[in-house]
Amino acid sequence: MDMNQIMQQAKQFQQRMANLQAEMAERQITNTVGGGMVSVTVNGKNELLAITIDPEVLTPDDPAMLQDLIIAGVNEAMRQAREIMQTEMQKLTGGMNFPGLSSLFG
C-alpha cells in the first residue's frame, strides 16, 4: 500500500466520522422513569433536549422525588446515547479500538 492509498483511506475515514457525528447530533434518545412521570430526551451528542414532567409529580410535598426522577432519567438517557455511539463507532472502525475517538462525542 502506498502513501496515496493511505491518505485516501484516512480521508474516507475522516468523512465517515464527520457523517457519524452529524447523524448522532440528530438522533434523539428518550428515557422515561417513574412509571411515566418524567420523560427525558437527549441527542447522540449527550445534549439535553427536553424534559416532560407529569403534573401530578409537581407537588411541593416531595421535591426530592422529582429531583431524583429527573437525575435518573437524564443519566439513563445519556448512558443509552453513549451506548449507541459506541456501537456505531465499532461498526465504523470494524471493532478496532482507537483511544480518544469516543471523546469526540461527549
C-alpha positions as CSV (number, residue, x, y, z in Angstrom):
1,M,0.0,0.0,0.0
2,D,1.5,3.3,-1.0
3,M,1.2,6.7,0.8
4,N,-1.5,7.9,-1.6
5,Q,-3.7,4.9,-0.7
6,I,-3.2,5.5,3.0
7,M,-4.0,9.2,2.7
8,Q,-7.2,8.3,0.6
9,Q,-8.3,5.8,3.3
10,A,-7.6,8.4,6.0
11,K,-9.8,11.0,4.2
12,Q,-12.6,8.4,3.8
13,F,-12.4,7.5,7.4
14,Q,-12.5,11.2,8.4
15,Q,-15.6,11.8,6.2
16,R,-17.3,8.8,7.7
17,M,-16.5,10.1,11.2
18,A,-17.9,13.5,10.3
19,N,-21.1,11.9,8.9
20,L,-21.5,9.8,12.1
21,Q,-21.1,12.9,14.3
22,A,-23.8,14.7,12.3
23,E,-26.1,11.7,12.5
24,M,-25.6,11.4,16.2
25,A,-26.3,15.1,16.7
26,E,-29.7,14.5,15.0
27,R,-30.5,11.2,16.8
28,Q,-32.8,11.6,19.8
29,I,-32.9,9.2,22.7
30,T,-35.9,9.4,25.1
31,N,-36.0,7.7,28.5
32,T,-39.0,7.6,30.8
33,V,-38.8,7.0,34.5
34,G,-41.1,6.7,37.5
35,G,-43.8,4.9,35.5
36,G,-44.1,7.7,33.0
37,M,-43.9,10.6,35.5
38,V,-40.7,12.0,33.9
39,S,-39.5,11.7,30.3
40,V,-36.1,13.0,29.2
41,T,-34.8,13.4,25.7
42,V,-31.1,13.8,24.8
43,N,-29.4,13.7,21.4
44,G,-26.4,11.5,20.4
45,K,-24.0,14.2,21.5
46,N,-25.3,14.0,25.1
47,E,-27.1,17.3,24.9
48,L,-30.3,17.5,26.9
49,L,-33.2,18.4,24.6
50,A,-36.3,18.1,26.6
51,I,-37.8,17.1,29.9
52,T,-41.5,16.3,30.3
53,I,-42.9,16.1,33.8
54,D,-46.4,14.7,34.7
55,P,-48.2,17.5,36.5
56,E,-49.2,15.0,39.3
57,V,-45.5,14.9,40.3
58,L,-45.3,18.7,40.7
59,T,-46.2,18.9,44.4
60,P,-44.3,20.9,47.0
61,D,-44.5,18.0,49.4
62,D,-41.7,16.0,47.9
63,P,-39.3,18.0,45.7
64,A,-36.5,15.4,46.3
65,M,-38.5,12.7,44.5
66,L,-38.9,14.9,41.4
67,Q,-35.2,15.8,41.5
68,D,-34.3,12.1,41.8
69,L,-36.5,11.2,38.8
70,I,-35.0,13.9,36.7
71,I,-31.5,12.9,37.5
72,A,-32.2,9.2,36.9
73,G,-33.9,10.0,33.6
74,V,-31.1,12.2,32.3
75,N,-28.4,9.7,33.4
76,E,-30.1,6.8,31.8
77,A,-30.8,8.7,28.5
78,M,-27.2,9.8,28.3
79,R,-26.0,6.2,29.1
80,Q,-28.1,5.0,26.2
81,A,-26.7,7.7,23.9
82,R,-23.1,6.7,24.8
83,E,-24.0,3.0,24.2
84,I,-25.4,3.8,20.8
85,M,-22.4,5.9,19.9
86,Q,-20.0,3.0,21.0
87,T,-22.0,0.6,18.8
88,E,-21.8,3.0,15.8
89,M,-18.1,3.5,16.4
90,Q,-17.4,-0.2,16.5
91,K,-19.2,-0.5,13.1
92,L,-17.2,2.3,11.7
93,T,-13.8,1.1,12.9
94,G,-14.5,-2.6,12.3
95,G,-14.3,-3.3,16.0
96,M,-10.8,-1.8,16.3
97,N,-10.2,0.3,19.4
98,F,-8.9,3.8,18.7
99,P,-8.2,5.5,22.1
100,G,-9.6,9.0,22.2
101,L,-12.1,8.6,19.4
102,S,-15.0,8.3,21.8
103,S,-14.2,11.6,23.4
104,L,-15.2,13.3,20.2
105,F,-18.8,12.6,21.0
106,G,-19.2,14.0,24.5
